Amino acid sequence: MAAWKPRLWWGAVTGFHNPDVEKIPKLDRVSLFLFAARSVILVVSAQAAIIAGLLAAGAGRFEWLNFIAVLVGFVDAHMISNLSNDYFGYTRGHDTPDSPRMRYTVHPLASGALDSRTLVTGLSLLAVIGLAITGYFILEHGWLAAAFAVAGVTLLLLYDAAPTPLKSIGLGEFAVLLVWGPLMIGGGYAMITGQLSTNAVLASLPYGLGVMSILIGKHIDQMEFDSSKGIRTLPVLIGEYAARVLAIAAIVAIYLIVAALIFFGRLTPFASAIVLAIPRAARAIKIANRPRPPAPPDGYVGWPLWYHRAALGHSRALGWAYIGGLAAGALWAI
């Protein structure tokens, strides 16, 4: 195993670079794990935690320790979800050499980077961290924390570990909206403050829609393969055109909901900072409005992900712009 290479860590977290299988021995342990855990997408969970924290700060109920626990817990749970998704996809024969999953980043098992025992060990360690954080919040908030923990674990298991996973019956996309919206942001707010908040749940919807659009894009990109494996994602069920329309509608709804929340006083006018993400939104909509090209443009990284990459670029920009607006609103309230 190679010596530590922080440059690769940054690439695994921020980009779409996919090291060739032949180069895996040259990766250090940290970068190998980050690629295998699909760390490029973990930013959506970190942003959800920050949004929950800023909503708590705006309400004057921010607690640093609780916020850090929420942040670590969200990223930890997302890693578990990614790795377990790969585990079940591999053991069920879905992640084959010709699958899209094998082409856009390191698969922990199918690539030979990790064996089943190592993967299960890693998942167990992540589970211990998650259980410790859950135990802390149950001691802090009692039934409220237990209810959110049960809901989160249930959705995680139902998404890919159940005999009939949610993603294979067209419900995975809506589960993602629920998880990265009300469950993470609304639940994160509750864990930081000890109280439920209607405002936090409503404010979570635009971000949840952004993450939902990412998954819709990904499932459009691989719908032919999914259909051949009997994985009936939402795009497989409703068709490519309808799925692309749904992705566009989700992006447009983000901005309409934020405008409505500002108008009715649920968010401060600072939340209008999301307009900074409109250029990325326009690009994602333009791409979703057309069929995918038959081959990637020269120099394109991440193929066969096409709609997914555009949606992820928009969601990232949206998240940081939303965070900036909520931070300004929190500072104004303080």
C-alpha positions as CSV (number, residue, x, y, z in Angstrom):
1,M,0.0,0.0,0.0
2,A,1.4,3.4,-0.9
3,A,2.3,6.1,1.6
4,W,-0.3,8.7,2.5
5,K,-1.2,11.0,-0.3
6,P,-3.5,13.9,0.8
7,R,-3.8,15.1,-2.8
8,L,-5.7,12.0,-3.6
9,W,-7.9,12.4,-0.5
10,W,-9.0,15.8,-1.9
11,G,-9.7,14.4,-5.3
12,A,-11.8,11.6,-3.8
13,V,-14.0,14.1,-1.9
14,T,-14.4,16.8,-4.5
15,G,-14.1,15.2,-8.0
16,F,-15.2,12.5,-10.3
17,H,-11.8,11.0,-10.8
18,N,-11.9,7.2,-11.0
19,P,-8.6,5.5,-10.6
20,D,-8.0,2.5,-12.8
21,V,-8.1,-0.9,-11.1
22,E,-4.4,-1.3,-12.0
23,K,-3.6,1.8,-10.0
24,I,-5.4,0.7,-6.8
25,P,-2.2,-0.7,-5.2
26,K,-0.8,2.9,-5.5
27,L,-3.6,4.4,-3.5
28,D,-3.0,4.9,0.2
29,R,-5.5,3.4,2.7
30,V,-7.3,6.7,3.3
31,S,-7.8,7.5,-0.4
32,L,-8.9,3.9,-1.2
33,F,-11.5,4.0,1.5
34,L,-12.7,7.5,0.4
35,F,-13.1,6.3,-3.2
36,A,-14.8,3.1,-2.2
37,A,-17.2,5.0,0.0
38,R,-18.1,7.4,-2.8
39,S,-17.0,10.4,-0.8
40,V,-17.7,12.7,-3.7
41,I,-21.4,12.5,-2.7
42,L,-20.9,12.8,1.1
43,V,-21.0,16.6,0.8
44,V,-24.8,16.4,0.6
45,S,-24.9,15.0,4.2
46,A,-22.4,17.5,5.5
47,Q,-24.5,20.3,4.0
48,A,-27.7,18.9,5.5
49,A,-26.1,19.0,9.0
50,I,-24.8,22.6,8.5
51,I,-28.2,23.7,7.3
52,A,-29.8,22.1,10.4
53,G,-27.2,23.9,12.6
54,L,-27.8,27.3,11.0
55,L,-31.5,26.9,11.4
56,A,-30.9,26.2,15.1
57,A,-28.6,29.2,15.4
58,G,-31.2,31.4,13.8
59,A,-33.7,30.3,16.4
60,G,-31.1,31.0,19.2
61,R,-30.8,27.4,20.2
62,F,-27.5,26.3,18.8
63,E,-25.4,23.8,20.7
64,W,-21.8,23.1,19.5
65,L,-21.5,19.6,20.8
66,N,-24.8,18.5,19.5
67,F,-24.1,20.0,16.1
68,I,-20.7,18.2,15.8
69,A,-22.4,14.9,16.7
70,V,-25.1,15.5,14.1
71,L,-22.4,16.3,11.4
72,V,-20.3,13.2,12.2
73,G,-23.5,11.1,12.5
74,F,-24.9,12.2,9.1
75,V,-21.6,11.6,7.2
76,D,-21.1,8.2,9.0
77,A,-24.6,7.1,8.1
78,H,-24.1,8.1,4.5
79,M,-20.9,6.1,4.3
80,I,-22.7,3.1,5.7
81,S,-25.5,3.5,3.1
82,N,-23.0,3.7,0.2
83,L,-20.9,0.7,1.3
84,S,-24.0,-1.4,2.2
85,N,-25.5,-0.5,-1.2
86,D,-22.3,-1.8,-2.9
87,Y,-22.3,-4.9,-0.7
88,F,-25.9,-5.9,-1.5
89,G,-25.5,-4.8,-5.2
90,Y,-22.5,-7.1,-5.5
91,T,-23.9,-10.1,-3.6
92,R,-27.2,-9.9,-5.6
93,G,-25.2,-9.9,-8.9
94,H,-26.2,-6.3,-9.9
95,D,-22.7,-4.8,-9.8
96,T,-21.2,-6.8,-12.7
97,P,-18.1,-5.7,-14.8
98,D,-20.5,-4.1,-17.4
99,S,-22.5,-2.1,-14.8
100,P,-22.3,1.7,-14.7
101,R,-21.4,1.5,-11.0
102,M,-18.0,-0.1,-12.0
103,R,-17.1,2.8,-14.3
104,Y,-17.5,5.9,-12.2
105,T,-15.5,5.1,-9.1
106,V,-13.9,2.3,-7.2
107,H,-16.3,-0.5,-6.2
108,P,-15.0,-1.9,-2.9
109,L,-15.7,-5.6,-3.8
110,A,-16.1,-5.9,-7.6
111,S,-12.8,-4.1,-8.2
112,G,-10.9,-6.4,-5.8
113,A,-9.9,-3.4,-3.7
114,L,-11.5,-4.9,-0.6
115,D,-12.7,-8.4,0.3
116,S,-16.0,-9.1,2.0
117,R,-14.5,-9.5,5.4
118,T,-12.7,-6.1,5.2
119,L,-15.8,-4.4,4.0
120,V,-17.9,-5.9,6.8
121,T,-15.3,-4.9,9.3
122,G,-15.3,-1.3,8.0
123,L,-19.1,-1.2,8.1
124,S,-19.0,-2.6,11.7
125,L,-16.7,0.2,12.8
126,L,-18.9,2.8,11.2
127,A,-21.9,1.2,12.8
128,V,-20.2,1.5,16.3
129,I,-19.7,5.2,15.7
130,G,-23.3,5.6,14.6
131,L,-24.6,3.7,17.7
132,A,-22.5,5.8,20.0
133,I,-23.9,9.0,18.6
134,T,-27.4,7.6,18.7
135,G,-26.9,6.6,22.3
136,Y,-25.7,10.0,23.2
137,F,-28.8,11.7,21.6
138,I,-31.2,9.2,23.3
139,L,-29.7,10.1,26.6
140,E,-30.0,13.8,25.7
141,H,-33.5,13.8,24.1
142,G,-35.2,10.5,24.9
143,W,-38.0,9.3,22.7
144,L,-37.5,12.1,20.2
145,A,-34.0,10.8,19.4
146,A,-35.1,7.2,19.4
147,A,-37.9,8.0,16.9
148,F,-35.6,9.7,14.5
149,A,-33.0,6.9,14.9
150,V,-35.5,4.2,14.1
151,A,-36.8,6.1,11.1
152,G,-33.3,6.6,9.7
153,V,-32.2,3.0,10.2
154,T,-35.5,1.7,8.7
155,L,-35.1,3.8,5.6
156,L,-31.5,2.9,5.2
157,L,-32.3,-0.8,5.4
158,L,-35.4,-0.6,3.2
159,Y,-33.5,1.3,0.5
160,D,-31.1,-1.5,-0.4
161,A,-30.9,-4.2,2.2
162,A,-34.6,-5.3,2.2
163,P,-35.6,-8.4,0.2
164,T,-37.5,-5.9,-2.0
165,P,-35.5,-2.7,-1.8
166,L,-37.2,0.7,-2.2
167,K,-35.0,1.6,-5.1
168,S,-36.2,-1.4,-7.0
169,I,-39.9,-0.5,-6.8
170,G,-39.7,3.2,-7.8
171,L,-39.7,4.6,-4.2
172,G,-36.0,5.2,-3.8
173,E,-36.1,8.8,-5.1
174,F,-38.9,9.8,-2.8
175,A,-37.1,8.1,0.1
176,V,-34.1,10.3,-0.6
177,L,-36.3,13.4,-0.5
178,L,-37.6,12.4,2.9
179,V,-34.1,11.5,4.3
180,W,-32.1,14.5,3.1
181,G,-35.1,16.8,3.8
182,P,-37.3,16.4,6.9
183,L,-35.4,13.5,8.4
184,M,-31.9,14.9,8.3
185,I,-32.5,18.7,8.5
186,G,-35.7,18.6,10.5
187,G,-34.3,15.8,12.7
188,G,-30.9,17.4,12.9
189,Y,-32.5,20.6,14.2
190,A,-34.4,18.5,16.7
191,M,-31.2,16.8,17.9
192,I,-29.3,20.1,18.2
193,T,-32.1,22.0,20.0
194,G,-34.2,19.2,21.6
195,Q,-37.3,20.5,19.9
196,L,-39.2,19.9,16.7
197,S,-39.7,22.8,14.4
198,T,-42.2,23.2,11.6
199,N,-40.0,25.9,10.1
200,A,-37.0,23.5,10.0
201,V,-39.1,20.9,8.2
202,L,-40.4,23.3,5.6
203,A,-36.9,24.8,5.1
204,S,-35.6,21.3,4.5
205,L,-37.7,20.6,1.5
206,P,-35.7,22.7,-1.1
207,Y,-32.5,20.9,-0.1
208,G,-34.2,17.5,-0.1
209,L,-35.5,18.1,-3.6
210,G,-32.0,19.0,-4.7
211,V,-30.7,15.6,-3.5
212,M,-33.6,13.9,-5.0
213,S,-32.8,15.4,-8.4
214,I,-29.3,13.9,-8.1
215,L,-30.7,10.4,-7.7
216,I,-33.2,10.8,-10.5
217,G,-30.3,11.8,-12.8
218,K,-28.3,8.8,-11.8
219,H,-31.1,6.4,-12.3
220,I,-31.8,7.9,-15.8
221,D,-28.2,7.5,-16.6
222,Q,-28.3,3.8,-15.8
223,M,-31.9,2.9,-16.5
224,E,-31.1,0.5,-19.4
225,F,-28.8,-1.5,-17.2
226,D,-31.2,-1.4,-14.2
227,S,-34.1,-2.6,-16.4
228,S,-32.0,-5.5,-17.6
229,K,-31.4,-6.5,-14.0
230,G,-35.0,-6.1,-12.9
231,I,-34.3,-3.0,-10.8
232,R,-37.4,-1.0,-11.3
233,T,-36.2,2.5,-10.3
234,L,-38.6,5.4,-10.9
235,P,-37.1,6.3,-14.4
236,V,-37.5,2.6,-15.4
237,L,-41.1,2.7,-14.4
238,I,-42.1,6.1,-15.9
239,G,-39.7,6.3,-18.8
240,E,-36.8,8.6,-19.6
241,Y,-38.7,11.6,-20.8
242,A,-41.1,11.7,-17.8
243,A,-38.1,11.2,-15.5
244,R,-36.3,14.1,-17.1
245,V,-39.4,16.3,-16.7
246,L,-39.6,15.3,-13.0
247,A,-35.9,16.2,-12.5
248,I,-36.6,19.7,-14.0
249,A,-39.7,20.1,-11.9
250,A,-37.8,19.3,-8.8
251,I,-35.1,21.9,-9.5
252,V,-37.7,24.6,-10.3
253,A,-39.7,23.7,-7.2
254,I,-36.6,24.4,-5.1
255,Y,-36.6,28.1,-5.9
256,L,-40.4,28.5,-5.8
257,I,-40.5,26.9,-2.3
258,V,-37.7,29.2,-0.9
259,A,-39.5,32.2,-2.4
260,A,-42.8,31.2,-0.7
261,L,-41.0,30.5,2.6
262,I,-39.5,34.0,2.5
263,F,-42.8,35.6,1.5
264,F,-44.6,34.0,4.5
265,G,-41.8,34.8,6.9
266,R,-40.6,31.2,7.4
267,L,-37.2,32.1,6.2
268,T,-35.4,35.5,6.3
269,P,-34.8,37.4,3.0
270,F,-31.1,36.3,3.3
271,A,-32.2,32.9,2.0
272,S,-32.6,34.5,-1.4
273,A,-28.8,33.9,-1.7
274,I,-29.8,30.7,-3.4
275,V,-30.1,32.8,-6.6
276,L,-26.3,32.3,-6.8
277,A,-27.0,28.7,-7.8
278,I,-29.3,29.6,-10.6
279,P,-26.6,29.4,-13.3
280,R,-25.9,25.8,-12.2
281,A,-29.7,25.2,-12.1
282,A,-30.1,26.5,-15.6
283,R,-27.3,24.2,-16.9
284,A,-28.8,21.2,-15.1
285,I,-32.2,22.0,-16.6
286,K,-30.7,22.5,-20.1
287,I,-29.0,19.1,-19.9
288,A,-32.1,17.4,-18.5
289,N,-34.2,18.9,-21.3
290,R,-32.3,16.9,-24.0
291,P,-31.5,13.2,-24.5
292,R,-28.1,12.1,-23.4
293,P,-25.4,12.1,-26.1
294,P,-24.4,8.6,-27.4
295,A,-20.8,9.2,-26.3
296,P,-19.1,11.5,-23.8
297,P,-17.5,14.8,-25.0
298,D,-13.7,14.9,-25.2
299,G,-12.2,15.1,-21.8
300,Y,-15.4,14.3,-19.9
301,V,-14.9,12.7,-16.5
302,G,-17.5,10.5,-14.9
303,W,-19.2,8.8,-17.9
304,P,-21.8,7.2,-18.0
305,L,-23.1,9.7,-15.4
306,W,-24.5,12.6,-17.4
307,Y,-27.7,13.9,-15.8
308,H,-26.4,12.9,-12.4
309,R,-23.2,15.0,-12.7
310,A,-25.2,18.1,-13.7
311,A,-27.7,17.6,-10.9
312,L,-24.9,17.1,-8.4
313,G,-23.1,20.2,-9.5
314,H,-26.3,22.2,-9.0
315,S,-27.1,20.6,-5.7
316,R,-23.6,21.4,-4.3
317,A,-23.9,25.1,-5.4
318,L,-27.4,25.3,-4.0
319,G,-26.3,23.9,-0.7
320,W,-23.5,26.3,-0.2
321,A,-25.6,29.3,-1.4
322,Y,-28.4,28.2,1.0
323,I,-25.9,27.8,3.8
324,G,-24.6,31.3,3.1
325,G,-28.0,32.8,3.2
326,L,-29.0,31.0,6.4
327,A,-25.7,32.0,8.0
328,A,-26.4,35.6,7.2
329,G,-29.9,35.2,8.6
330,A,-28.5,33.6,11.8
331,L,-26.0,36.4,12.3
332,W,-28.7,39.0,11.8
333,A,-30.9,37.3,14.4
334,I,-28.0,37.2,16.8
